């Protein structure tokens, strides 16, 4: 049963420097969803990139611990599921969209997002935590002289939204998401540019006016999340 307003985020918390060895790490909490995100840096770039390509690269890996959901899930040891592939590609391309890759030549930054407790919005929480971990890693690379310029162009954040019981609602938990008539994942830059706006009807089609309402409520939430970055 939802106790917050339709346009109200769950309680959000970012705990920085959560692990010891990663160059950037953060524990992300969106209500009862908890994700550990880390940023690791390696010299070199993916083999598929041309030798004269001056860009670096940012990629992501995502995993759901067996006890994270309400029923145990299997570890993906040798083959990852289509859902996992979709989520880690979303995280990677979202973070690349806010970075000038030419300013981090011959470097690969890997964002790992490990869900330790799932209650809806794990992919959007992973993107937010991934950005903070990336920012921390970049700051350390600037401080030690590995990077000459800051490649991050502007912050990004992500949030879920949807239509539940006929009403547009922000930041869906698992119960709301599982019963939503429409669900959306939205990724925006601080200036409001769209990186991802994936919206799907689960049953009956929805109206264009509702699409705009979903976008507007998501933008409100993303603005609030990015404001929280300043306190991390």
C-alpha positions as CSV (number, residue, x, y, z in Angstrom):
1,X,0.0,0.0,0.0
2,X,1.5,3.3,-1.1
3,X,1.8,5.9,1.7
4,X,3.6,8.6,-0.3
5,X,2.2,11.0,-2.9
6,X,2.1,9.9,-6.5
7,X,5.0,12.3,-7.4
8,X,7.1,11.5,-4.3
9,X,10.3,9.5,-4.4
10,X,11.0,6.7,-2.0
11,X,13.7,7.5,0.6
12,X,17.0,7.7,-1.3
13,X,20.4,7.3,0.2
14,X,23.9,7.2,-1.3
15,X,26.8,5.9,0.9
16,X,30.1,6.8,-0.8
17,X,33.4,4.9,-0.6
18,X,31.4,1.8,0.4
19,X,34.2,-0.7,-0.6
20,X,37.9,-0.4,-0.1
21,X,39.6,-1.4,-3.4
22,X,37.4,0.1,-6.2
23,X,38.4,3.5,-7.5
24,X,34.8,4.6,-7.0
25,X,32.1,2.8,-5.0
26,X,28.7,3.6,-3.5
27,X,25.8,1.8,-1.8
28,X,22.6,3.0,-3.4
29,X,19.3,2.7,-1.5
30,X,15.9,3.5,-3.2
31,X,13.5,2.5,-0.5
32,X,14.1,-1.3,0.1
33,X,16.1,-1.6,-3.1
34,X,19.8,-1.7,-2.4
35,X,22.6,-1.9,-5.0
36,X,26.4,-1.8,-4.6
37,X,28.0,0.0,-7.6
38,X,31.7,0.2,-8.2
39,X,34.0,1.7,-10.8
40,X,37.2,0.0,-11.9
41,X,39.8,1.4,-14.3
42,X,42.0,-0.5,-16.7
43,X,44.5,0.7,-19.3
44,X,43.6,-0.1,-22.9
45,X,40.3,-0.2,-24.7
46,X,38.1,-3.0,-26.2
47,X,39.6,-5.1,-28.9
48,X,36.8,-4.2,-31.3
49,X,37.8,-0.5,-31.3
50,X,40.1,0.6,-34.2
51,X,43.7,1.3,-33.3
52,X,43.4,4.9,-34.4
53,X,40.2,5.5,-32.4
54,X,41.2,8.0,-29.7
55,X,38.3,7.3,-27.4
56,X,38.3,5.4,-24.2
57,X,35.3,3.3,-23.1
58,X,32.8,2.8,-20.4
59,X,31.0,-0.5,-19.9
60,X,28.9,-2.1,-17.2
61,X,28.1,-5.4,-15.7
62,X,24.9,-6.1,-13.6
63,X,24.0,-9.0,-11.3
64,X,21.2,-9.9,-9.0
65,X,22.3,-11.8,-5.9
66,X,20.3,-15.0,-5.4
67,X,18.7,-13.7,-2.2
68,X,18.0,-10.2,-3.5
69,X,14.4,-10.9,-4.7
70,X,11.6,-12.3,-2.6
71,X,12.3,-15.8,-4.0
72,X,15.8,-17.1,-4.6
73,X,17.1,-16.7,-8.2
74,X,19.9,-18.7,-9.8
75,X,23.3,-17.3,-10.1
76,X,24.3,-16.6,-13.7
77,X,27.6,-18.3,-13.7
78,X,28.3,-19.2,-17.4
79,X,25.5,-17.6,-19.4
80,X,23.7,-14.4,-18.6
81,X,20.0,-13.9,-19.2
82,X,18.5,-11.6,-21.8
83,X,17.2,-9.4,-19.0
84,X,20.7,-9.0,-17.5
85,X,22.2,-8.2,-20.9
86,X,19.5,-5.6,-21.5
87,X,20.1,-3.9,-18.1
88,X,23.9,-3.8,-18.3
89,X,23.7,-2.4,-21.9
90,X,21.3,0.3,-20.6
91,X,23.7,1.2,-17.7
92,X,26.7,1.4,-20.1
93,X,25.1,3.5,-22.8
94,X,23.5,5.8,-20.2
95,X,26.9,6.6,-18.7
96,X,28.7,6.9,-22.0
97,X,26.1,9.5,-23.0
98,X,27.3,11.9,-20.3
99,X,31.0,11.6,-21.1
100,X,33.4,12.8,-23.7
101,X,35.2,9.6,-24.4
102,X,38.0,11.4,-26.3
103,X,39.1,12.9,-22.9
104,X,39.8,9.5,-21.5
105,X,42.0,7.9,-24.2
106,X,43.2,4.3,-23.8
107,X,41.2,3.8,-20.6
108,X,38.3,1.5,-19.9
109,X,36.1,2.1,-16.9
110,X,33.9,-0.8,-15.9
111,X,30.8,-0.1,-13.7
112,X,29.7,-3.1,-11.7
113,X,26.2,-3.0,-10.3
114,X,25.4,-5.8,-7.8
115,X,21.8,-5.9,-6.5
116,X,21.8,-7.1,-2.9
117,X,18.1,-6.4,-2.2
118,X,15.4,-5.9,-4.9
119,X,12.1,-4.1,-4.5
120,X,11.7,-2.5,-7.9
121,X,13.8,0.0,-9.8
122,X,17.1,-1.9,-9.7
123,X,18.2,-0.7,-13.1
124,X,17.5,2.9,-12.4
125,X,19.2,2.8,-9.0
126,X,22.2,1.1,-10.7
127,X,22.5,4.0,-13.2
128,X,22.4,6.6,-10.4
129,X,24.9,4.8,-8.3
130,X,27.0,4.1,-11.4
131,X,27.2,7.8,-12.1
132,X,28.4,8.6,-8.6
133,X,31.0,5.8,-8.7
134,X,32.1,7.0,-12.2
135,X,32.4,10.6,-10.9
136,X,34.5,9.4,-7.9
137,X,36.8,7.4,-10.2
138,X,37.2,10.3,-12.5
139,X,38.1,12.7,-9.7
140,X,40.8,10.3,-8.5
141,X,42.2,10.0,-12.1
142,X,42.3,13.8,-12.4
143,X,44.1,14.1,-9.0
144,X,46.8,11.5,-9.9
145,X,47.4,13.0,-13.4
146,X,46.0,10.0,-15.3
147,X,43.4,12.3,-16.9
148,X,44.2,15.8,-18.1
149,X,40.6,16.9,-18.4
150,X,37.3,15.9,-16.8
151,X,35.4,13.8,-19.4
152,X,32.1,14.1,-17.6
153,X,29.9,16.7,-19.4
154,X,27.0,16.8,-17.0
155,X,25.3,14.5,-14.4
156,X,22.7,12.0,-15.4
157,X,20.1,10.1,-13.3
158,X,17.3,7.6,-13.9
159,X,13.9,6.7,-12.3
160,X,11.0,4.5,-12.9
161,X,7.4,5.7,-13.3
162,X,4.1,4.3,-14.6
163,X,0.4,4.1,-14.4
164,X,-0.9,2.1,-11.4
165,X,-4.6,1.9,-10.7
166,X,-5.3,4.5,-13.4
167,X,-2.9,7.1,-11.8
168,X,0.6,8.2,-12.9
169,X,3.0,7.4,-10.2
170,X,6.8,8.0,-9.6
171,X,9.4,5.5,-8.5
172,X,7.5,2.2,-8.5
173,X,8.3,-0.4,-5.9
174,X,8.0,-4.1,-6.8
175,X,4.3,-4.4,-5.8
176,X,3.4,-1.3,-7.9
177,X,5.5,-2.4,-10.9
178,X,4.1,-5.9,-11.0
179,X,0.5,-4.5,-11.2
180,X,1.2,-1.4,-13.4
181,X,-0.9,-0.9,-16.5
182,X,2.0,1.1,-18.0
183,X,5.6,1.1,-16.8
184,X,8.6,3.3,-17.8
185,X,12.3,3.7,-17.2
186,X,13.6,7.2,-17.8
187,X,17.2,8.4,-18.0
188,X,17.9,12.2,-18.4
189,X,20.8,14.5,-18.2
190,X,20.8,17.4,-15.7
191,X,19.9,19.8,-18.5
192,X,16.9,17.6,-19.4
193,X,18.2,15.9,-22.5
194,X,16.7,12.4,-23.0
195,X,19.0,9.4,-22.9
196,X,16.3,6.7,-22.4
197,X,12.5,7.0,-22.3
198,X,11.3,3.4,-22.5
199,X,7.5,3.1,-21.8
200,X,5.4,0.0,-22.3
201,X,1.7,-0.7,-21.9
202,X,1.2,-4.0,-20.1
203,X,-2.4,-4.4,-21.2
204,X,-4.6,-1.7,-22.7
205,X,-2.9,1.1,-24.8
206,X,-2.5,4.5,-23.1
207,X,-3.0,8.1,-24.3
208,X,-0.4,10.6,-25.5
209,X,-1.4,12.9,-22.6
210,X,-0.5,10.1,-20.1
211,X,2.9,9.7,-21.8
212,X,3.6,13.4,-21.2
213,X,2.5,13.0,-17.6
214,X,4.9,10.1,-17.1
215,X,7.7,12.1,-18.6
216,X,7.0,15.1,-16.5
217,X,6.8,13.2,-13.2
218,X,10.0,11.3,-14.0
219,X,11.8,14.6,-14.8
220,X,10.7,16.0,-11.4
221,X,12.1,12.9,-9.7
222,X,15.4,13.0,-11.7
223,X,15.9,16.7,-10.8
224,X,15.5,15.8,-7.1
225,X,18.0,12.9,-7.4
226,X,20.6,15.0,-9.1
227,X,20.2,17.6,-6.4
228,X,21.0,14.8,-3.9
229,X,24.3,14.1,-5.7
230,X,25.6,17.4,-4.3
231,X,25.5,15.9,-0.8
232,X,27.4,12.8,-1.6
